[in-house]
Structures are given as C-alpha cells and as structure tokens.
Amino acid sequence: MNNYTPKPIDTSDVELSPEILELTELLAKNTHDVWAVGRYAQGWTYGAERNDEEKKHPCLVEYEELSDDEKSYDRNTALETLKCIVKLGYTIEKK
C-alpha cells in the first residue's frame, strides 16, 4: 500500500517581480533540455508518437517546437521553483 501524500510548499501567496517572472521561460527551456539530455542518454529518439517499447518520444524537439500544452509543464515547474525559492526566504537578483 502506498501511503505517499504529496505536500508541496504552499506558494500561493508569493508574488514574483516582472524581472523574476522573465526567468520562467528561460528555466522552462532549460528544464526541457535537461529532460531531453536524460532521455537521449537512456537511448530514446524522436518519434511522431510516444512508444515506450521503442523508446520514441514526440517531445524530443527544440523547446520552441513544443505545443503550449507541453510547454506549460516546464513553465509550471520553473514558476513553482522560483516561487518556492522566495517562499523559503531566498532572494533572486540579476547581477
């Protein structure tokens, strides 16, 4: 039996500055690239349809070529990471 209950840090009250929000897209692209590097290392290649047995995946393309639905996963990961950093008391500033 799995008793795992996810308990992410509540970031609903965190507002990010426009400058920090600009990082979201850059981090989302990087998140996709890190994922793709991992897939390639595991032997996956591009395929028009996902096929786990043949290790084919349609998202093994440039971030810019992804649909907005696919991009939203990476954007949400990036946004929640930035909000979590702020919620934990850290600051983010550009040099």
Gaussian input, Z-matrix of N, CA and C with variables (Angstrom, degrees):
# hf/3-21g

backbone

0 1
 N
 C     1     B1
 C     2     B2     1     A1
 N     3     B3     2     A2     1     D1
 C     4     B4     3     A3     2     D2
 C     5     B5     4     A4     3     D3
 N     6     B6     5     A5     4     D4
 C     7     B7     6     A6     5     D5
 C     8     B8     7     A7     6     D6
 N     9     B9     8     A8     7     D7
 C    10    B10     9     A9     8     D8
 C    11    B11    10    A10     9     D9
 N    12    B12    11    A11    10    D10
 C    13    B13    12    A12    11    D11
 C    14    B14    13    A13    12    D12
 N    15    B15    14    A14    13    D13
 C    16    B16    15    A15    14    D14
 C    17    B17    16    A16    15    D15
 N    18    B18    17    A17    16    D16
 C    19    B19    18    A18    17    D17
 C    20    B20    19    A19    18    D18
 N    21    B21    20    A20    19    D19
 C    22    B22    21    A21    20    D20
 C    23    B23    22    A22    21    D21
 N    24    B24    23    A23    22    D22
 C    25    B25    24    A24    23    D23
 C    26    B26    25    A25    24    D24
 N    27    B27    26    A26    25    D25
 C    28    B28    27    A27    26    D26
 C    29    B29    28    A28    27    D27
 N    30    B30    29    A29    28    D28
 C    31    B31    30    A30    29    D29
 C    32    B32    31    A31    30    D30
 N    33    B33    32    A32    31    D31
 C    34    B34    33    A33    32    D32
 C    35    B35    34    A34    33    D33
 N    36    B36    35    A35    34    D34
 C    37    B37    36    A36    35    D35
 C    38    B38    37    A37    36    D36
 N    39    B39    38    A38    37    D37
 C    40    B40    39    A39    38    D38
 C    41    B41    40    A40    39    D39
 N    42    B42    41    A41    40    D40
 C    43    B43    42    A42    41    D41
 C    44    B44    43    A43    42    D42
 N    45    B45    44    A44    43    D43
 C    46    B46    45    A45    44    D44
 C    47    B47    46    A46    45    D45
 N    48    B48    47    A47    46    D46
 C    49    B49    48    A48    47    D47
 C    50    B50    49    A49    48    D48
 N    51    B51    50    A50    49    D49
 C    52    B52    51    A51    50    D50
 C    53    B53    52    A52    51    D51
 N    54    B54    53    A53    52    D52
 C    55    B55    54    A54    53    D53
 C    56    B56    55    A55    54    D54
 N    57    B57    56    A56    55    D55
 C    58    B58    57    A57    56    D56
 C    59    B59    58    A58    57    D57
 N    60    B60    59    A59    58    D58
 C    61    B61    60    A60    59    D59
 C    62    B62    61    A61    60    D60
 N    63    B63    62    A62    61    D61
 C    64    B64    63    A63    62    D62
 C    65    B65    64    A64    63    D63
 N    66    B66    65    A65    64    D64
 C    67    B67    66    A66    65    D65
 C    68    B68    67    A67    66    D66
 N    69    B69    68    A68    67    D67
 C    70    B70    69    A69    68    D68
 C    71    B71    70    A70    69    D69
 N    72    B72    71    A71    70    D70
 C    73    B73    72    A72    71    D71
 C    74    B74    73    A73    72    D72
 N    75    B75    74    A74    73    D73
 C    76    B76    75    A75    74    D74
 C    77    B77    76    A76    75    D75
 N    78    B78    77    A77    76    D76
 C    79    B79    78    A78    77    D77
 C    80    B80    79    A79    78    D78
 N    81    B81    80    A80    79    D79
 C    82    B82    81    A81    80    D80
 C    83    B83    82    A82    81    D81
 N    84    B84    83    A83    82    D82
 C    85    B85    84    A84    83    D83
 C    86    B86    85    A85    84    D84
 N    87    B87    86    A86    85    D85
 C    88    B88    87    A87    86    D86
 C    89    B89    88    A88    87    D87
 N    90    B90    89    A89    88    D88
 C    91    B91    90    A90    89    D89
 C    92    B92    91    A91    90    D90
 N    93    B93    92    A92    91    D91
 C    94    B94    93    A93    92    D92
 C    95    B95    94    A94    93    D93
 N    96    B96    95    A95    94    D94
 C    97    B97    96    A96    95    D95
 C    98    B98    97    A97    96    D96
 N    99    B99    98    A98    97    D97
 C   100   B100    99    A99    98    D98
 C   101   B101   100   A100    99    D99
 N   102   B102   101   A101   100   D100
 C   103   B103   102   A102   101   D101
 C   104   B104   103   A103   102   D102
 N   105   B105   104   A104   103   D103
 C   106   B106   105   A105   104   D104
 C   107   B107   106   A106   105   D105
 N   108   B108   107   A107   106   D106
 C   109   B109   108   A108   107   D107
 C   110   B110   109   A109   108   D108
 N   111   B111   110   A110   109   D109
 C   112   B112   111   A111   110   D110
 C   113   B113   112   A112   111   D111
 N   114   B114   113   A113   112   D112
 C   115   B115   114   A114   113   D113
 C   116   B116   115   A115   114   D114
 N   117   B117   116   A116   115   D115
 C   118   B118   117   A117   116   D116
 C   119   B119   118   A118   117   D117
 N   120   B120   119   A119   118   D118
 C   121   B121   120   A120   119   D119
 C   122   B122   121   A121   120   D120
 N   123   B123   122   A122   121   D121
 C   124   B124   123   A123   122   D122
 C   125   B125   124   A124   123   D123
 N   126   B126   125   A125   124   D124
 C   127   B127   126   A126   125   D125
 C   128   B128   127   A127   126   D126
 N   129   B129   128   A128   127   D127
 C   130   B130   129   A129   128   D128
 C   131   B131   130   A130   129   D129
 N   132   B132   131   A131   130   D130
 C   133   B133   132   A132   131   D131
 C   134   B134   133   A133   132   D132
 N   135   B135   134   A134   133   D133
 C   136   B136   135   A135   134   D134
 C   137   B137   136   A136   135   D135
 N   138   B138   137   A137   136   D136
 C   139   B139   138   A138   137   D137
 C   140   B140   139   A139   138   D138
 N   141   B141   140   A140   139   D139
 C   142   B142   141   A141   140   D140
 C   143   B143   142   A142   141   D141
 N   144   B144   143   A143   142   D142
 C   145   B145   144   A144   143   D143
 C   146   B146   145   A145   144   D144
 N   147   B147   146   A146   145   D145
 C   148   B148   147   A147   146   D146
 C   149   B149   148   A148   147   D147
 N   150   B150   149   A149   148   D148
 C   151   B151   150   A150   149   D149
 C   152   B152   151   A151   150   D150
 N   153   B153   152   A152   151   D151
 C   154   B154   153   A153   152   D152
 C   155   B155   154   A154   153   D153
 N   156   B156   155   A155   154   D154
 C   157   B157   156   A156   155   D155
 C   158   B158   157   A157   156   D156
 N   159   B159   158   A158   157   D157
 C   160   B160   159   A159   158   D158
 C   161   B161   160   A160   159   D159
 N   162   B162   161   A161   160   D160
 C   163   B163   162   A162   161   D161
 C   164   B164   163   A163   162   D162
 N   165   B165   164   A164   163   D163
 C   166   B166   165   A165   164   D164
 C   167   B167   166   A166   165   D165
 N   168   B168   167   A167   166   D166
 C   169   B169   168   A168   167   D167
 C   170   B170   169   A169   168   D168
 N   171   B171   170   A170   169   D169
 C   172   B172   171   A171   170   D170
 C   173   B173   172   A172   171   D171
 N   174   B174   173   A173   172   D172
 C   175   B175   174   A174   173   D173
 C   176   B176   175   A175   174   D174
 N   177   B177   176   A176   175   D175
 C   178   B178   177   A177   176   D176
 C   179   B179   178   A178   177   D177
 N   180   B180   179   A179   178   D178
 C   181   B181   180   A180   179   D179
 C   182   B182   181   A181   180   D180
 N   183   B183   182   A182   181   D181
 C   184   B184   183   A183   182   D182
 C   185   B185   184   A184   183   D183
 N   186   B186   185   A185   184   D184
 C   187   B187   186   A186   185   D185
 C   188   B188   187   A187   186   D186
 N   189   B189   188   A188   187   D187
 C   190   B190   189   A189   188   D188
 C   191   B191   190   A190   189   D189
 N   192   B192   191   A191   190   D190
 C   193   B193   192   A192   191   D191
 C   194   B194   193   A193   192   D192
 N   195   B195   194   A194   193   D193
 C   196   B196   195   A195   194   D194
 C   197   B197   196   A196   195   D195
 N   198   B198   197   A197   196   D196
 C   199   B199   198   A198   197   D197
 C   200   B200   199   A199   198   D198
 N   201   B201   200   A200   199   D199
 C   202   B202   201   A201   200   D200
 C   203   B203   202   A202   201   D201
 N   204   B204   203   A203   202   D202
 C   205   B205   204   A204   203   D203
 C   206   B206   205   A205   204   D204
 N   207   B207   206   A206   205   D205
 C   208   B208   207   A207   206   D206
 C   209   B209   208   A208   207   D207
 N   210   B210   209   A209   208   D208
 C   211   B211   210   A210   209   D209
 C   212   B212   211   A211   210   D210
 N   213   B213   212   A212   211   D211
 C   214   B214   213   A213   212   D212
 C   215   B215   214   A214   213   D213
 N   216   B216   215   A215   214   D214
 C   217   B217   216   A216   215   D215
 C   218   B218   217   A217   216   D216
 N   219   B219   218   A218   217   D217
 C   220   B220   219   A219   218   D218
 C   221   B221   220   A220   219   D219
 N   222   B222   221   A221   220   D220
 C   223   B223   222   A222   221   D221
 C   224   B224   223   A223   222   D222
 N   225   B225   224   A224   223   D223
 C   226   B226   225   A225   224   D224
 C   227   B227   226   A226   225   D225
 N   228   B228   227   A227   226   D226
 C   229   B229   228   A228   227   D227
 C   230   B230   229   A229   228   D228
 N   231   B231   230   A230   229   D229
 C   232   B232   231   A231   230   D230
 C   233   B233   232   A232   231   D231
 N   234   B234   233   A233   232   D232
 C   235   B235   234   A234   233   D233
 C   236   B236   235   A235   234   D234
 N   237   B237   236   A236   235   D235
 C   238   B238   237   A237   236   D236
 C   239   B239   238   A238   237   D237
 N   240   B240   239   A239   238   D238
 C   241   B241   240   A240   239   D239
 C   242   B242   241   A241   240   D240
 N   243   B243   242   A242   241   D241
 C   244   B244   243   A243   242   D242
 C   245   B245   244   A244   243   D243
 N   246   B246   245   A245   244   D244
 C   247   B247   246   A246   245   D245
 C   248   B248   247   A247   246   D246
 N   249   B249   248   A248   247   D247
 C   250   B250   249   A249   248   D248
 C   251   B251   250   A250   249   D249
 N   252   B252   251   A251   250   D250
 C   253   B253   252   A252   251   D251
 C   254   B254   253   A253   252   D252
 N   255   B255   254   A254   253   D253
 C   256   B256   255   A255   254   D254
 C   257   B257   256   A256   255   D255
 N   258   B258   257   A257   256   D256
 C   259   B259   258   A258   257   D257
 C   260   B260   259   A259   258   D258
 N   261   B261   260   A260   259   D259
 C   262   B262   261   A261   260   D260
 C   263   B263   262   A262   261   D261
 N   264   B264   263   A263   262   D262
 C   265   B265   264   A264   263   D263
 C   266   B266   265   A265   264   D264
 N   267   B267   266   A266   265   D265
 C   268   B268   267   A267   266   D266
 C   269   B269   268   A268   267   D267
 N   270   B270   269   A269   268   D268
 C   271   B271   270   A270   269   D269
 C   272   B272   271   A271   270   D270
 N   273   B273   272   A272   271   D271
 C   274   B274   273   A273   272   D272
 C   275   B275   274   A274   273   D273
 N   276   B276   275   A275   274   D274
 C   277   B277   276   A276   275   D275
 C   278   B278   277   A277   276   D276
 N   279   B279   278   A278   277   D277
 C   280   B280   279   A279   278   D278
 C   281   B281   280   A280   279   D279
 N   282   B282   281   A281   280   D280
 C   283   B283   282   A282   281   D281
 C   284   B284   283   A283   282   D282

   B1=1.4538
   B2=1.5269
   B3=1.2918
   B4=1.4547
   B5=1.5252
   B6=1.3050
   B7=1.4680
   B8=1.5176
   B9=1.3204
   B10=1.4586
   B11=1.5211
   B12=1.3293
   B13=1.4539
   B14=1.5254
   B15=1.3224
   B16=1.4609
   B17=1.5334
   B18=1.3176
   B19=1.4651
   B20=1.5288
   B21=1.3480
   B22=1.4593
   B23=1.5294
   B24=1.3121
   B25=1.4573
   B26=1.5245
   B27=1.3235
   B28=1.4670
   B29=1.5250
   B30=1.3153
   B31=1.4656
   B32=1.5281
   B33=1.3193
   B34=1.4711
   B35=1.5278
   B36=1.3283
   B37=1.4615
   B38=1.5281
   B39=1.3170
   B40=1.4671
   B41=1.5174
   B42=1.3284
   B43=1.4578
   B44=1.5145
   B45=1.3197
   B46=1.4497
   B47=1.5224
   B48=1.3212
   B49=1.4610
   B50=1.5282
   B51=1.3297
   B52=1.4703
   B53=1.5350
   B54=1.3234
   B55=1.4655
   B56=1.5315
   B57=1.3224
   B58=1.4678
   B59=1.5281
   B60=1.3204
   B61=1.4640
   B62=1.5285
   B63=1.3394
   B64=1.4633
   B65=1.5268
   B66=1.3319
   B67=1.4596
   B68=1.5245
   B69=1.3145
   B70=1.4602
   B71=1.5239
   B72=1.3194
   B73=1.4620
   B74=1.5300
   B75=1.3292
   B76=1.4667
   B77=1.5257
   B78=1.3213
   B79=1.4626
   B80=1.5261
   B81=1.3176
   B82=1.4603
   B83=1.5319
   B84=1.3346
   B85=1.4664
   B86=1.5235
   B87=1.3235
   B88=1.4553
   B89=1.5360
   B90=1.3240
   B91=1.4695
   B92=1.5252
   B93=1.3285
   B94=1.4720
   B95=1.5274
   B96=1.3308
   B97=1.4595
   B98=1.5302
   B99=1.3339
   B100=1.4680
   B101=1.5304
   B102=1.3302
   B103=1.4638
   B104=1.5233
   B105=1.3454
   B106=1.4663
   B107=1.5265
   B108=1.3229
   B109=1.4674
   B110=1.5315
   B111=1.3287
   B112=1.4626
   B113=1.5173
   B114=1.3243
   B115=1.4617
   B116=1.5270
   B117=1.3414
   B118=1.4682
   B119=1.5246
   B120=1.3239
   B121=1.4719
   B122=1.5252
   B123=1.3247
   B124=1.4671
   B125=1.5292
   B126=1.3286
   B127=1.4598
   B128=1.5126
   B129=1.3133
   B130=1.4585
   B131=1.5243
   B132=1.3382
   B133=1.4569
   B134=1.5293
   B135=1.3276
   B136=1.4585
   B137=1.5308
   B138=1.3015
   B139=1.4592
   B140=1.5109
   B141=1.3116
   B142=1.4656
   B143=1.5240
   B144=1.3402
   B145=1.4592
   B146=1.5194
   B147=1.3180
   B148=1.4538
   B149=1.5282
   B150=1.3309
   B151=1.4517
   B152=1.5268
   B153=1.3407
   B154=1.4641
   B155=1.5245
   B156=1.3204
   B157=1.4599
   B158=1.5325
   B159=1.3275
   B160=1.4659
   B161=1.5317
   B162=1.3208
   B163=1.4646
   B164=1.5368
   B165=1.3209
   B166=1.4642
   B167=1.5275
   B168=1.3412
   B169=1.4645
   B170=1.5312
   B171=1.3382
   B172=1.4687
   B173=1.5280
   B174=1.3188
   B175=1.4667
   B176=1.5303
   B177=1.3090
   B178=1.4611
   B179=1.5274
   B180=1.3296
   B181=1.4677
   B182=1.5264
   B183=1.3180
   B184=1.4613
   B185=1.5326
   B186=1.3182
   B187=1.4674
   B188=1.5265
   B189=1.3312
   B190=1.4647
   B191=1.5285
   B192=1.3203
   B193=1.4653
   B194=1.5237
   B195=1.3205
   B196=1.4597
   B197=1.5245
   B198=1.3078
   B199=1.4639
   B200=1.5293
   B201=1.3191
   B202=1.4689
   B203=1.5205
   B204=1.3278
   B205=1.4680
   B206=1.5244
   B207=1.3195
   B208=1.4640
   B209=1.5240
   B210=1.3243
   B211=1.4725
   B212=1.5269
   B213=1.3224
   B214=1.4695
   B215=1.5295
   B216=1.3268
   B217=1.4646
   B218=1.5264
   B219=1.3364
   B220=1.4634
   B221=1.5269
   B222=1.3401
   B223=1.4698
   B224=1.5281
   B225=1.3223
   B226=1.4618
   B227=1.5236
   B228=1.3204
   B229=1.4641
   B230=1.5293
   B231=1.3257
   B232=1.4628
   B233=1.5308
   B234=1.3300
   B235=1.4626
   B236=1.5233
   B237=1.3213
   B238=1.4650
   B239=1.5298
   B240=1.3295
   B241=1.4695
   B242=1.5217
   B243=1.3196
   B244=1.4698
   B245=1.5246
   B246=1.3176
   B247=1.4645
   B248=1.5269
   B249=1.3174
   B250=1.4588
   B251=1.5325
   B252=1.3186
   B253=1.4665
   B254=1.5251
   B255=1.3152
   B256=1.4683
   B257=1.5266
   B258=1.3112
   B259=1.4712
   B260=1.5256
   B261=1.3150
   B262=1.4741
   B263=1.5343
   B264=1.3271
   B265=1.4589
   B266=1.5136
   B267=1.3091
   B268=1.4625
   B269=1.5177
   B270=1.3075
   B271=1.4488
   B272=1.5251
   B273=1.2882
   B274=1.4590
   B275=1.5111
   B276=1.3131
   B277=1.4561
   B278=1.5036
   B279=1.3136
   B280=1.4544
   B281=1.5154
   B282=1.3028
   B283=1.4726
   B284=1.4999
   A1=109.51
   A2=115.44
   A3=121.81
   A4=109.36
   A5=116.89
   A6=121.68
   A7=112.80
   A8=116.44
   A9=120.70
   A10=110.98
   A11=115.77
   A12=122.24
   A13=107.88
   A14=117.89
   A15=119.71
   A16=111.12
   A17=115.78
   A18=120.85
   A19=109.43
   A20=116.25
   A21=117.77
   A22=110.64
   A23=115.26
   A24=120.62
   A25=107.90
   A26=116.44
   A27=121.67
   A28=108.94
   A29=115.77
   A30=120.89
   A31=111.82
   A32=116.12
   A33=120.04
   A34=113.58
   A35=117.37
   A36=119.87
   A37=112.84
   A38=117.69
   A39=121.53
   A40=110.00
   A41=115.23
   A42=120.97
   A43=107.61
   A44=115.62
   A45=120.97
   A46=110.44
   A47=115.56
   A48=120.25
   A49=109.30
   A50=116.79
   A51=119.54
   A52=112.13
   A53=117.18
   A54=120.19
   A55=110.96
   A56=116.29
   A57=119.99
   A58=110.39
   A59=117.04
   A60=119.82
   A61=111.95
   A62=116.89
   A63=120.52
   A64=111.42
   A65=116.55
   A66=120.76
   A67=112.60
   A68=116.58
   A69=120.87
   A70=111.53
   A71=117.34
   A72=120.25
   A73=111.22
   A74=117.17
   A75=120.18
   A76=111.06
   A77=116.46
   A78=120.56
   A79=111.41
   A80=117.09
   A81=120.58
   A82=110.35
   A83=116.34
   A84=120.36
   A85=109.94
   A86=117.00
   A87=120.27
   A88=111.19
   A89=116.54
   A90=120.98
   A91=110.27
   A92=115.92
   A93=120.10
   A94=110.06
   A95=116.81
   A96=120.13
   A97=111.98
   A98=117.34
   A99=120.77
   A100=109.62
   A101=116.77
   A102=121.22
   A103=110.65
   A104=116.66
   A105=120.86
   A106=111.29
   A107=117.78
   A108=121.10
   A109=109.69
   A110=115.94
   A111=120.39
   A112=112.27
   A113=116.56
   A114=120.46
   A115=110.93
   A116=116.12
   A117=119.40
   A118=110.57
   A119=116.45
   A120=120.64
   A121=111.80
   A122=116.36
   A123=121.41
   A124=112.26
   A125=116.77
   A126=120.48
   A127=115.43
   A128=118.37
   A129=121.40
   A130=109.98
   A131=115.77
   A132=122.45
   A133=108.22
   A134=114.80
   A135=119.50
   A136=110.31
   A137=115.47
   A138=122.53
   A139=108.63
   A140=118.01
   A141=121.81
   A142=112.11
   A143=116.54
   A144=121.81
   A145=108.76
   A146=116.25
   A147=119.97
   A148=110.12
   A149=114.74
   A150=121.15
   A151=106.27
   A152=115.83
   A153=120.59
   A154=111.95
   A155=117.33
   A156=120.82
   A157=111.06
   A158=116.50
   A159=121.29
   A160=112.61
   A161=116.31
   A162=122.43
   A163=111.40
   A164=114.69
   A165=122.55
   A166=107.74
   A167=116.20
   A168=119.07
   A169=109.90
   A170=117.28
   A171=120.31
   A172=114.28
   A173=117.96
   A174=120.43
   A175=112.85
   A176=117.30
   A177=119.69
   A178=109.35
   A179=113.35
   A180=123.82
   A181=107.10
   A182=115.97
   A183=120.74
   A184=109.17
   A185=116.16
   A186=121.54
   A187=111.16
   A188=116.08
   A189=120.92
   A190=112.42
   A191=117.63
   A192=121.50
   A193=113.35
   A194=117.45
   A195=121.09
   A196=110.64
   A197=116.31
   A198=120.39
   A199=108.55
   A200=116.66
   A201=119.66
   A202=111.07
   A203=117.38
   A204=119.97
   A205=110.73
   A206=116.84
   A207=120.58
   A208=110.79
   A209=116.61
   A210=120.58
   A211=111.20
   A212=117.23
   A213=120.48
   A214=111.70
   A215=117.90
   A216=120.51
   A217=110.19
   A218=116.07
   A219=120.10
   A220=111.52
   A221=116.84
   A222=120.11
   A223=110.93
   A224=116.52
   A225=120.32
   A226=110.86
   A227=116.85
   A228=120.74
   A229=110.00
   A230=116.86
   A231=121.28
   A232=111.20
   A233=116.28
   A234=120.58
   A235=111.34
   A236=117.26
   A237=120.48
   A238=111.58
   A239=117.00
   A240=119.87
   A241=110.15
   A242=117.30
   A243=120.85
   A244=110.90
   A245=117.26
   A246=120.87
   A247=111.24
   A248=117.18
   A249=121.61
   A250=110.14
   A251=117.02
   A252=121.02
   A253=109.79
   A254=116.50
   A255=121.31
   A256=110.29
   A257=117.24
   A258=121.74
   A259=111.18
   A260=116.87
   A261=121.64
   A262=112.49
   A263=116.67
   A264=120.06
   A265=115.48
   A266=117.60
   A267=120.46
   A268=109.96
   A269=116.10
   A270=121.05
   A271=108.51
   A272=114.40
   A273=122.16
   A274=106.58
   A275=115.91
   A276=118.18
   A277=109.70
   A278=114.87
   A279=121.71
   A280=108.91
   A281=116.29
   A282=120.19
   A283=110.43
   D1=136.23
   D2=-179.15
   D3=-96.64
   D4=116.80
   D5=-179.99
   D6=-102.10
   D7=13.58
   D8=-178.28
   D9=-67.86
   D10=126.30
   D11=173.88
   D12=-124.80
   D13=110.13
   D14=-179.25
   D15=-59.98
   D16=137.26
   D17=179.30
   D18=-136.20
   D19=69.95
   D20=179.11
   D21=-66.93
   D22=154.40
   D23=176.90
   D24=-64.86
   D25=132.50
   D26=-179.64
   D27=-73.66
   D28=111.57
   D29=-179.89
   D30=-109.96
   D31=14.12
   D32=-175.01
   D33=-62.40
   D34=-21.13
   D35=-179.25
   D36=-97.45
   D37=4.94
   D38=-178.20
   D39=-90.79
   D40=125.80
   D41=174.79
   D42=-112.77
   D43=128.33
   D44=-179.11
   D45=-98.34
   D46=145.65
   D47=177.67
   D48=-68.28
   D49=157.42
   D50=177.87
   D51=-56.43
   D52=-36.36
   D53=179.72
   D54=-63.78
   D55=-42.14
   D56=179.26
   D57=-71.64
   D58=-36.76
   D59=177.62
   D60=-60.31
   D61=-29.23
   D62=177.40
   D63=-61.67
   D64=-27.49
   D65=179.12
   D66=-67.45
   D67=-23.63
   D68=-175.20
   D69=-53.74
   D70=-49.51
   D71=-176.78
   D72=-68.38
   D73=-38.39
   D74=178.04
   D75=-64.01
   D76=-42.81
   D77=178.55
   D78=-69.79
   D79=-35.21
   D80=178.48
   D81=-63.24
   D82=-43.72
   D83=177.66
   D84=-62.50
   D85=-43.27
   D86=179.50
   D87=-64.69
   D88=-39.69
   D89=177.69
   D90=-59.01
   D91=-43.60
   D92=178.43
   D93=-63.46
   D94=-44.65
   D95=-179.19
   D96=-63.40
   D97=-39.44
   D98=177.24
   D99=-63.31
   D100=-43.93
   D101=177.08
   D102=-59.40
   D103=-45.78
   D104=-177.68
   D105=-64.20
   D106=-41.45
   D107=177.69
   D108=-58.33
   D109=-43.11
   D110=178.33
   D111=-62.42
   D112=-43.09
   D113=179.16
   D114=-63.51
   D115=-46.45
   D116=178.95
   D117=-59.46
   D118=-40.66
   D119=179.39
   D120=-63.29
   D121=-26.81
   D122=178.70
   D123=-88.61
   D124=2.73
   D125=177.24
   D126=94.14
   D127=8.01
   D128=179.24
   D129=-76.12
   D130=151.84
   D131=174.32
   D132=-136.17
   D133=170.57
   D134=178.41
   D135=-67.72
   D136=141.37
   D137=171.78
   D138=-149.10
   D139=142.05
   D140=-177.89
   D141=-58.52
   D142=-29.51
   D143=175.84
   D144=-129.01
   D145=147.43
   D146=179.44
   D147=-67.99
   D148=133.93
   D149=177.64
   D150=-143.96
   D151=102.01
   D152=-176.30
   D153=-64.43
   D154=-36.27
   D155=-178.82
   D156=-64.47
   D157=-41.40
   D158=-179.74
   D159=-91.83
   D160=-0.55
   D161=-178.15
   D162=54.79
   D163=53.68
   D164=176.42
   D165=-114.29
   D166=138.40
   D167=-179.48
   D168=-144.07
   D169=130.52
   D170=-178.40
   D171=-72.85
   D172=-12.14
   D173=-178.86
   D174=-91.69
   D175=5.84
   D176=176.26
   D177=-84.44
   D178=64.69
   D179=178.37
   D180=-137.32
   D181=170.32
   D182=175.65
   D183=-56.00
   D184=145.24
   D185=179.96
   D186=-51.89
   D187=-42.12
   D188=-177.26
   D189=-62.97
   D190=-21.99
   D191=-179.70
   D192=-86.59
   D193=-9.13
   D194=179.64
   D195=-70.31
   D196=152.37
   D197=173.63
   D198=-70.08
   D199=161.34
   D200=178.10
   D201=-61.14
   D202=-34.00
   D203=177.35
   D204=-61.86
   D205=-43.29
   D206=179.19
   D207=-68.51
   D208=-40.82
   D209=179.05
   D210=-63.64
   D211=-31.48
   D212=-175.49
   D213=-62.44
   D214=-32.05
   D215=177.68
   D216=-62.47
   D217=-48.67
   D218=179.76
   D219=-67.94
   D220=-38.62
   D221=178.45
   D222=-62.39
   D223=-43.93
   D224=-179.33
   D225=-64.13
   D226=-41.56
   D227=177.41
   D228=-59.66
   D229=-46.75
   D230=-179.88
   D231=-64.05
   D232=-46.69
   D233=-178.35
   D234=-62.01
   D235=-46.39
   D236=-179.59
   D237=-66.13
   D238=-33.11
   D239=176.35
   D240=-65.43
   D241=-46.07
   D242=178.37
   D243=-61.27
   D244=-44.59
   D245=179.91
   D246=-64.83
   D247=-37.56
   D248=179.40
   D249=-65.73
   D250=-41.22
   D251=178.26
   D252=-57.84
   D253=-46.34
   D254=179.72
   D255=-66.34
   D256=-43.87
   D257=-179.16
   D258=-59.90
   D259=-33.67
   D260=-179.64
   D261=-80.75
   D262=2.08
   D263=173.77
   D264=97.17
   D265=6.24
   D266=178.76
   D267=-89.40
   D268=159.53
   D269=175.22
   D270=-116.54
   D271=151.68
   D272=177.61
   D273=-122.75
   D274=122.81
   D275=177.84
   D276=-141.40
   D277=147.80
   D278=-179.88
   D279=-87.87
   D280=134.97
   D281=177.46
   D282=-82.77

